[in-house]
Amino acid sequence: MGAASRSLRGERGIVCPKCEQTTLRAYFHAFEREKRLGTIWVWCPECRTTAHLPRATPKVVLGPDPFAELSRDEFARLETGSSEHLLDRLERLWKQGQLGPQGD
């Protein structure tokens, strides 16, 4: 949870506190775009430790959101109804350069 809070403040390069093998990844999705209120997911691609904080507001831009135009219902279906687990999808998109800050 601490890493998610640090990510919301714009901190990058946070080493996974569990495995200490790599840096964590973060993805923010705004459910209330006007208020920039949403949920942040943070995960380790090595040990697969995950955390998320709902009702969060980032202090900085956390990178692109390929799901920004989805309604709440559409995002919920993506999150729970897909054959691909959400964090697996996020990791795939990260590796493809569609998530994350530039240069990460």
Protein Blocks (a to p, Z undefined) as FASTA:
>chain_A
ZZmmmmmnopahiacfklopaccddddddfblmnopacdddddfklopacddehiacfbd
ebjcfklmpcfklmmmmmmmpmbdfklmmmmmmmnopgccehZZ
